[in-house]
Amino acid sequence: MKFRNIGYWVATGLVALGFAFGGIMDVMRSPEVVAGMAHLGYPAYFATLLGIWKILGAIAILAPGFPRVKEWAYAGMFFDLTGAAVSHAVSGDPAANVFTP
């Protein structure tokens, strides 16, 4: 049981770290994020909106309790990643960019 618990928290921590870091970069509107959003056809302010939700999602999956909030956070992460994949595919990006999210 302990190994399973450790595995859960390691995986959850890595997902939260990835989303928190990505959210921070989105909120800061780094040049790479702005260029990526422009390439996909989204306005720059969309990065700020996504960034805030990514940070809140990372916090939600790490917070103890609140199973319904965690469920919605994971759903939002799924929507974010599938939306990114579809956006890259529609923009004509190579398969590596489509499958990376």
DOLODREN-27277 format. One record per residue: residue number from 1; z negated, x negated, y of N, C-alpha, C, O, CB in turn. Coordinates in nm, 2 decimals, decimal comma, always signed. Glycine has a CB too. Layout:
<atoms>
k | nw | nu | nv | caw | cau | cav | cw | cu | cv | ow | ou | ov | cbw | cbu | cbv
NUM | Z | X | Y | Z | X | Y | Z | X | Y | Z | X | Y | Z | X | Y
...
</atoms>
This chain:
<atoms>
k | nw | nu | nv | caw | cau | cav | cw | cu | cv | ow | ou | ov | cbw | cbu | cbv
1 | +0,00 | -0,08 | -0,12 | +0,00 | +0,00 | +0,00 | +0,00 | -0,09 | +0,13 | +0,06 | -0,05 | +0,22 | -0,12 | +0,09 | +0,00
2 | -0,07 | -0,20 | +0,12 | -0,08 | -0,28 | +0,24 | +0,06 | -0,34 | +0,27 | +0,10 | -0,35 | +0,39 | -0,18 | -0,39 | +0,22
3 | +0,13 | -0,39 | +0,17 | +0,26 | -0,44 | +0,19 | +0,36 | -0,34 | +0,26 | +0,43 | -0,38 | +0,35 | +0,32 | -0,49 | +0,06
4 | +0,35 | -0,22 | +0,21 | +0,43 | -0,11 | +0,27 | +0,40 | -0,09 | +0,42 | +0,48 | -0,07 | +0,50 | +0,42 | +0,02 | +0,19
5 | +0,27 | -0,09 | +0,45 | +0,22 | -0,07 | +0,58 | +0,27 | -0,18 | +0,67 | +0,31 | -0,16 | +0,79 | +0,07 | -0,06 | +0,59
6 | +0,26 | -0,31 | +0,62 | +0,30 | -0,42 | +0,70 | +0,46 | -0,41 | +0,73 | +0,50 | -0,44 | +0,84 | +0,27 | -0,55 | +0,63
7 | +0,53 | -0,38 | +0,62 | +0,68 | -0,36 | +0,64 | +0,71 | -0,26 | +0,74 | +0,81 | -0,28 | +0,82 | +0,74 | -0,33 | +0,50
8 | +0,64 | -0,15 | +0,74 | +0,67 | -0,04 | +0,83 | +0,65 | -0,09 | +0,98 | +0,73 | -0,07 | +1,06 | +0,58 | +0,08 | +0,81
9 | +0,54 | -0,16 | +1,00 | +0,51 | -0,20 | +1,14 | +0,60 | -0,32 | +1,18 | +0,63 | -0,33 | +1,30 | +0,36 | -0,25 | +1,15
10 | +0,64 | -0,40 | +1,09 | +0,73 | -0,51 | +1,13 | +0,87 | -0,44 | +1,17 | +0,92 | -0,48 | +1,27 | +0,75 | -0,61 | +1,01
11 | +0,92 | -0,35 | +1,08 | +1,04 | -0,29 | +1,12 | +1,03 | -0,20 | +1,25 | +1,12 | -0,21 | +1,33 | +1,09 | -0,19 | +1,00
12 | +0,93 | -0,13 | +1,26 | +0,91 | -0,05 | +1,38 | +0,90 | -0,14 | +1,50 | +0,95 | -0,11 | +1,61 | +0,78 | +0,04 | +1,37
13 | +0,82 | -0,25 | +1,49 | +0,81 | -0,34 | +1,60 | +0,94 | -0,40 | +1,64 | +0,97 | -0,42 | +1,76 | +0,72 | -0,45 | +1,57
14 | +1,03 | -0,44 | +1,55 | +1,16 | -0,49 | +1,58 | +1,25 | -0,39 | +1,65 | +1,32 | -0,42 | +1,74 | +1,23 | -0,55 | +1,45
15 | +1,25 | -0,27 | +1,60 | +1,32 | -0,16 | +1,67 | +1,27 | -0,14 | +1,81 | +1,35 | -0,13 | +1,90 | +1,32 | -0,03 | +1,58
16 | +1,14 | -0,13 | +1,82 | +1,09 | -0,11 | +1,96 | +1,12 | -0,22 | +2,05 | +1,15 | -0,20 | +2,17 | +0,93 | -0,09 | +1,95
17 | +1,11 | -0,35 | +2,00 | +1,14 | -0,46 | +2,08 | +1,29 | -0,46 | +2,13 | +1,32 | -0,49 | +2,24 | +1,11 | -0,59 | +2,00
18 | +1,38 | -0,43 | +2,03 | +1,52 | -0,42 | +2,07 | +1,55 | -0,32 | +2,17 | +1,62 | -0,34 | +2,27 | +1,60 | -0,39 | +1,94
19 | +1,49 | -0,20 | +2,16 | +1,51 | -0,09 | +2,25 | +1,44 | -0,12 | +2,39 | +1,50 | -0,09 | +2,49 | +1,46 | +0,04 | +2,20
20 | +1,32 | -0,18 | +2,38 | +1,25 | -0,21 | +2,51 | +1,33 | -0,31 | +2,59 | +1,35 | -0,30 | +2,71 | +1,11 | -0,26 | +2,48
21 | +1,38 | -0,42 | +2,52 | +1,45 | -0,52 | +2,59 | +1,58 | -0,47 | +2,64 | +1,62 | -0,50 | +2,76 | +1,48 | -0,64 | +2,49
22 | +1,65 | -0,39 | +2,56 | +1,78 | -0,33 | +2,61 | +1,75 | -0,23 | +2,73 | +1,83 | -0,23 | +2,82 | +1,84 | -0,25 | +2,50
23 | +1,64 | -0,16 | +2,72 | +1,61 | -0,07 | +2,83 | +1,58 | -0,15 | +2,96 | +1,62 | -0,10 | +3,07 | +1,49 | +0,02 | +2,79
24 | +1,51 | -0,26 | +2,95 | +1,47 | -0,34 | +3,06 | +1,60 | -0,39 | +3,13 | +1,62 | -0,39 | +3,25 | +1,38 | -0,45 | +3,03
25 | +1,69 | -0,44 | +3,04 | +1,82 | -0,49 | +3,09 | +1,90 | -0,38 | +3,16 | +1,97 | -0,40 | +3,26 | +1,90 | -0,56 | +2,98
26 | +1,90 | -0,26 | +3,11 | +1,97 | -0,15 | +3,17 | +1,91 | -0,11 | +3,30 | +1,98 | -0,09 | +3,40 | +1,96 | -0,03 | +3,07
27 | +1,77 | -0,10 | +3,31 | +1,71 | -0,07 | +3,43 | +1,73 | -0,17 | +3,54 | +1,75 | -0,14 | +3,66 | +1,56 | -0,05 | +3,41
28 | +1,73 | -0,30 | +3,50 | +1,76 | -0,41 | +3,60 | +1,90 | -0,42 | +3,64 | +1,94 | -0,49 | +3,73 | +1,71 | -0,54 | +3,54
29 | +1,99 | -0,34 | +3,57 | +2,13 | -0,34 | +3,60 | +2,19 | -0,49 | +3,60 | +2,25 | -0,53 | +3,70 | +2,16 | -0,28 | +3,73
30 | +2,17 | -0,56 | +3,49 | +2,22 | -0,69 | +3,48 | +2,38 | -0,68 | +3,49 | +2,43 | -0,58 | +3,46 | +2,18 | -0,76 | +3,35
31 | +2,44 | -0,79 | +3,53 | +2,58 | -0,79 | +3,55 | +2,66 | -0,75 | +3,42 | +2,76 | -0,68 | +3,42 | +2,63 | -0,93 | +3,59
32 | +2,60 | -0,79 | +3,30 | +2,67 | -0,76 | +3,18 | +2,66 | -0,61 | +3,15 | +2,76 | -0,55 | +3,10 | +2,60 | -0,84 | +3,06
33 | +2,55 | -0,55 | +3,18 | +2,53 | -0,41 | +3,16 | +2,63 | -0,33 | +3,25 | +2,69 | -0,23 | +3,21 | +2,39 | -0,36 | +3,19
34 | +2,63 | -0,37 | +3,38 | +2,72 | -0,30 | +3,48 | +2,86 | -0,31 | +3,43 | +2,94 | -0,21 | +3,44 | +2,70 | -0,35 | +3,62
35 | +2,90 | -0,43 | +3,39 | +3,04 | -0,45 | +3,35 | +3,07 | -0,37 | +3,22 | +3,18 | -0,31 | +3,20 | +3,07 | -0,60 | +3,32
36 | +2,97 | -0,36 | +3,13 | +2,99 | -0,29 | +3,01 | +3,00 | -0,14 | +3,03 | +3,09 | -0,07 | +2,97 | +2,87 | -0,31 | +2,91
37 | +2,92 | -0,09 | +3,12 | +2,93 | +0,06 | +3,16 | +3,06 | +0,09 | +3,23 | +3,12 | +0,19 | +3,20 | +2,81 | +0,09 | +3,25
38 | +3,11 | +0,00 | +3,31 | +3,24 | +0,02 | +3,38 | +3,35 | +0,02 | +3,28 | +3,44 | +0,10 | +3,28 | +3,26 | -0,09 | +3,49
39 | +3,34 | -0,07 | +3,18 | +3,44 | -0,08 | +3,08 | +3,45 | +0,05 | +3,00 | +3,56 | +0,10 | +2,96 | +3,42 | -0,20 | +2,98
40 | +3,33 | +0,11 | +2,97 | +3,33 | +0,23 | +2,89 | +3,36 | +0,36 | +2,97 | +3,37 | +0,47 | +2,92 | +3,19 | +0,24 | +2,82
41 | +3,37 | +0,34 | +3,10 | +3,40 | +0,45 | +3,19 | +3,28 | +0,53 | +3,24 | +3,29 | +0,64 | +3,29 | +3,48 | +0,55 | +3,12
42 | +3,16 | +0,47 | +3,23 | +3,04 | +0,54 | +3,28 | +3,00 | +0,48 | +3,42 | +3,02 | +0,37 | +3,45 | +2,92 | +0,52 | +3,18
43 | +2,94 | +0,57 | +3,50 | +2,89 | +0,52 | +3,63 | +2,77 | +0,43 | +3,61 | +2,70 | +0,44 | +3,51 | +2,85 | +0,64 | +3,72
44 | +2,75 | +0,34 | +3,71 | +2,64 | +0,24 | +3,70 | +2,50 | +0,31 | +3,68 | +2,41 | +0,25 | +3,62 | +2,64 | +0,15 | +3,82
45 | +2,48 | +0,42 | +3,75 | +2,35 | +0,48 | +3,74 | +2,31 | +0,53 | +3,60 | +2,20 | +0,55 | +3,57 | +2,34 | +0,60 | +3,84
46 | +2,41 | +0,55 | +3,52 | +2,39 | +0,59 | +3,38 | +2,31 | +0,49 | +3,30 | +2,23 | +0,52 | +3,21 | +2,52 | +0,62 | +3,31
47 | +2,33 | +0,36 | +3,34 | +2,25 | +0,25 | +3,27 | +2,10 | +0,27 | +3,30 | +2,02 | +0,25 | +3,22 | +2,30 | +0,12 | +3,32
48 | +2,07 | +0,31 | +3,43 | +1,93 | +0,32 | +3,46 | +1,87 | +0,44 | +3,39 | +1,75 | +0,43 | +3,34 | +1,91 | +0,35 | +3,62
49 | +1,94 | +0,55 | +3,37 | +1,89 | +0,66 | +3,30 | +1,87 | +0,63 | +3,15 | +1,76 | +0,66 | +3,10 | +1,99 | +0,78 | +3,31
50 | +1,97 | +0,56 | +3,09 | +1,95 | +0,52 | +2,95 | +1,84 | +0,42 | +2,94 | +1,76 | +0,43 | +2,84 | +2,08 | +0,46 | +2,90
51 | +1,82 | +0,33 | +3,03 | +1,72 | +0,23 | +3,02 | +1,58 | +0,29 | +3,02 | +1,49 | +0,25 | +2,95 | +1,73 | +0,13 | +3,14
52 | +1,56 | +0,38 | +3,11 | +1,43 | +0,45 | +3,12 | +1,40 | +0,52 | +2,98 | +1,29 | +0,51 | +2,93 | +1,42 | +0,55 | +3,23
53 | +1,50 | +0,59 | +2,93 | +1,47 | +0,66 | +2,80 | +1,45 | +0,56 | +2,69 | +1,37 | +0,59 | +2,60 | +1,59 | +0,75 | +2,77
54 | +1,52 | +0,45 | +2,69 | +1,50 | +0,35 | +2,58 | +1,36 | +0,29 | +2,59 | +1,29 | +0,27 | +2,49 | +1,60 | +0,23 | +2,60
55 | +1,31 | +0,26 | +2,71 | +1,17 | +0,21 | +2,72 | +1,07 | +0,31 | +2,68 | +0,98 | +0,28 | +2,60 | +1,15 | +0,17 | +2,87
56 | +1,09 | +0,43 | +2,72 | +1,00 | +0,54 | +2,68 | +1,00 | +0,56 | +2,53 | +0,90 | +0,59 | +2,46 | +1,03 | +0,67 | +2,75
57 | +1,12 | +0,55 | +2,47 | +1,13 | +0,56 | +2,32 | +1,06 | +0,45 | +2,25 | +1,00 | +0,48 | +2,15 | +1,28 | +0,57 | +2,28
58 | +1,08 | +0,33 | +2,30 | +1,01 | +0,22 | +2,24 | +0,86 | +0,24 | +2,24 | +0,79 | +0,21 | +2,15 | +1,05 | +0,09 | +2,31
59 | +0,81 | +0,28 | +2,35 | +0,66 | +0,31 | +2,37 | +0,62 | +0,42 | +2,27 | +0,52 | +0,41 | +2,21 | +0,63 | +0,35 | +2,51
60 | +0,70 | +0,53 | +2,26 | +0,67 | +0,64 | +2,18 | +0,66 | +0,60 | +2,03 | +0,57 | +0,65 | +1,96 | +0,77 | +0,75 | +2,19
61 | +0,75 | +0,52 | +1,98 | +0,74 | +0,49 | +1,84 | +0,63 | +0,39 | +1,81 | +0,58 | +0,38 | +1,69 | +0,87 | +0,43 | +1,79
62 | +0,57 | +0,32 | +1,91 | +0,46 | +0,23 | +1,89 | +0,33 | +0,30 | +1,91 | +0,22 | +0,25 | +1,85 | +0,47 | +0,11 | +1,98
63 | +0,32 | +0,41 | +1,98 | +0,20 | +0,48 | +2,01 | +0,14 | +0,54 | +1,88 | +0,22 | +0,60 | +1,80 | +0,22 | +0,59 | +2,12
64 | +0,01 | +0,53 | +1,86 | -0,05 | +0,59 | +1,74 | -0,05 | +0,75 | +1,75 | -0,07 | +0,80 | +1,86 | -0,19 | +0,54 | +1,72
65 | -0,03 | +0,81 | +1,64 | -0,03 | +0,96 | +1,65 | +0,10 | +1,01 | +1,70 | +0,20 | +0,95 | +1,70 | -0,14 | +1,01 | +1,73
66 | +0,10 | +1,14 | +1,75 | +0,21 | +1,20 | +1,81 | +0,34 | +1,20 | +1,73 | +0,44 | +1,15 | +1,77 | +0,25 | +1,13 | +1,95
67 | +0,33 | +1,26 | +1,60 | +0,44 | +1,25 | +1,51 | +0,57 | +1,32 | +1,57 | +0,68 | +1,28 | +1,54 | +0,41 | +1,31 | +1,38
68 | +0,55 | +1,43 | +1,64 | +0,67 | +1,50 | +1,70 | +0,74 | +1,42 | +1,80 | +0,86 | +1,42 | +1,81 | +0,62 | +1,64 | +1,76
69 | +0,66 | +1,35 | +1,89 | +0,72 | +1,26 | +1,99 | +0,79 | +1,15 | +1,92 | +0,90 | +1,11 | +1,97 | +0,61 | +1,21 | +2,09
70 | +0,74 | +1,09 | +1,82 | +0,81 | +0,98 | +1,75 | +0,94 | +1,03 | +1,69 | +1,04 | +0,97 | +1,69 | +0,72 | +0,93 | +1,63
71 | +0,93 | +1,15 | +1,63 | +1,05 | +1,21 | +1,57 | +1,16 | +1,23 | +1,68 | +1,28 | +1,19 | +1,65 | +1,02 | +1,35 | +1,51
72 | +1,13 | +1,27 | +1,79 | +1,23 | +1,29 | +1,90 | +1,27 | +1,15 | +1,95 | +1,39 | +1,14 | +1,99 | +1,17 | +1,37 | +2,02
73 | +1,18 | +1,05 | +1,95 | +1,22 | +0,92 | +2,00 | +1,33 | +0,86 | +1,90 | +1,43 | +0,80 | +1,94 | +1,10 | +0,83 | +2,01
74 | +1,30 | +0,87 | +1,77 | +1,40 | +0,82 | +1,67 | +1,53 | +0,90 | +1,68 | +1,63 | +0,84 | +1,66 | +1,34 | +0,83 | +1,53
75 | +1,52 | +1,03 | +1,71 | +1,65 | +1,11 | +1,72 | +1,72 | +1,06 | +1,84 | +1,85 | +1,04 | +1,84 | +1,61 | +1,26 | +1,74
76 | +1,65 | +1,03 | +1,95 | +1,72 | +0,98 | +2,07 | +1,78 | +0,84 | +2,05 | +1,89 | +0,81 | +2,10 | +1,62 | +0,97 | +2,19
77 | +1,72 | +0,76 | +1,97 | +1,77 | +0,63 | +1,94 | +1,90 | +0,65 | +1,85 | +2,00 | +0,57 | +1,87 | +1,67 | +0,54 | +1,86
78 | +1,90 | +0,74 | +1,76 | +2,02 | +0,77 | +1,68 | +2,13 | +0,82 | +1,77 | +2,24 | +0,77 | +1,76 | +1,98 | +0,88 | +1,57
79 | +2,10 | +0,91 | +1,86 | +2,20 | +0,96 | +1,95 | +2,26 | +0,84 | +2,04 | +2,38 | +0,84 | +2,07 | +2,15 | +1,07 | +2,04
80 | +2,17 | +0,76 | +2,09 | +2,21 | +0,64 | +2,17 | +2,31 | +0,55 | +2,10 | +2,41 | +0,51 | +2,15 | +2,09 | +0,56 | +2,22
81 | +2,27 | +0,52 | +1,97 | +2,35 | +0,42 | +1,90 | +2,48 | +0,48 | +1,85 | +2,59 | +0,42 | +1,86 | +2,27 | +0,37 | +1,78
82 | +2,48 | +0,61 | +1,81 | +2,61 | +0,67 | +1,77 | +2,70 | +0,70 | +1,89 | +2,82 | +0,68 | +1,88 | +2,58 | +0,80 | +1,69
83 | +2,64 | +0,73 | +2,00 | +2,71 | +0,75 | +2,13 | +2,78 | +0,62 | +2,17 | +2,89 | +0,62 | +2,22 | +2,62 | +0,80 | +2,24
84 | +2,70 | +0,51 | +2,16 | +2,76 | +0,38 | +2,19 | +2,88 | +0,34 | +2,10 | +2,98 | +0,29 | +2,15 | +2,65 | +0,27 | +2,18
85 | +2,86 | +0,37 | +1,97 | +2,97 | +0,34 | +1,88 | +3,09 | +0,42 | +1,91 | +3,21 | +0,37 | +1,91 | +2,92 | +0,37 | +1,74
86 | +3,08 | +0,55 | +1,94 | +3,19 | +0,63 | +1,97 | +3,25 | +0,59 | +2,10 | +3,38 | +0,59 | +2,12 | +3,15 | +0,78 | +1,98
87 | +3,17 | +0,56 | +2,20 | +3,23 | +0,51 | +2,33 | +3,31 | +0,39 | +2,32 | +3,42 | +0,38 | +2,38 | +3,11 | +0,49 | +2,43
88 | +3,26 | +0,29 | +2,23 | +3,34 | +0,17 | +2,21 | +3,47 | +0,20 | +2,14 | +3,57 | +0,14 | +2,17 | +3,26 | +0,07 | +2,13
89 | +3,46 | +0,29 | +2,04 | +3,58 | +0,33 | +1,96 | +3,69 | +0,39 | +2,05 | +3,81 | +0,36 | +2,05 | +3,55 | +0,42 | +1,85
90 | +3,65 | +0,48 | +2,14 | +3,74 | +0,56 | +2,22 | +3,80 | +0,46 | +2,33 | +3,91 | +0,48 | +2,37 | +3,67 | +0,67 | +2,29
91 | +3,72 | +0,36 | +2,37 | +3,77 | +0,26 | +2,47 | +3,86 | +0,16 | +2,41 | +3,92 | +0,08 | +2,48 | +3,65 | +0,19 | +2,53
92 | +3,88 | +0,17 | +2,28 | +3,98 | +0,08 | +2,22 | +3,92 | -0,06 | +2,19 | +3,99 | -0,16 | +2,17 | +4,10 | +0,06 | +2,30
93 | +3,79 | -0,07 | +2,18 | +3,72 | -0,20 | +2,15 | +3,75 | -0,24 | +2,01 | +3,77 | -0,15 | +1,92 | +3,57 | -0,19 | +2,18
94 | +3,73 | -0,36 | +1,97 | +3,75 | -0,41 | +1,83 | +3,64 | -0,35 | +1,74 | +3,54 | -0,30 | +1,79 | +3,75 | -0,56 | +1,82
95 | +3,66 | -0,35 | +1,62 | +3,57 | -0,29 | +1,52 | +3,43 | -0,35 | +1,53 | +3,33 | -0,28 | +1,51 | +3,63 | -0,30 | +1,38
96 | +3,42 | -0,48 | +1,56 | +3,29 | -0,54 | +1,57 | +3,21 | -0,47 | +1,68 | +3,09 | -0,46 | +1,66 | +3,31 | -0,69 | +1,60
97 | +3,27 | -0,43 | +1,79 | +3,19 | -0,37 | +1,89 | +3,16 | -0,22 | +1,85 | +3,06 | -0,17 | +1,90 | +3,27 | -0,37 | +2,02
98 | +3,24 | -0,16 | +1,77 | +3,21 | -0,02 | +1,73 | +3,10 | -0,02 | +1,63 | +3,01 | +0,07 | +1,64 | +3,34 | +0,04 | +1,67
99 | +3,09 | -0,11 | +1,54 | +2,99 | -0,11 | +1,43 | +2,86 | -0,18 | +1,47 | +2,76 | -0,16 | +1,40 | +3,05 | -0,18 | +1,31
100 | +2,86 | -0,26 | +1,58 | +2,74 | -0,33 | +1,62 | +2,63 | -0,24 | +1,66 | +2,52 | -0,27 | +1,61 | +2,77 | -0,43 | +1,73
101 | +2,65 | -0,14 | +1,73 | +2,54 | -0,05 | +1,77 | +2,47 | +0,01 | +1,64 | +2,37 | +0,08 | +1,65 | +2,58 | +0,06 | +1,86
</atoms>
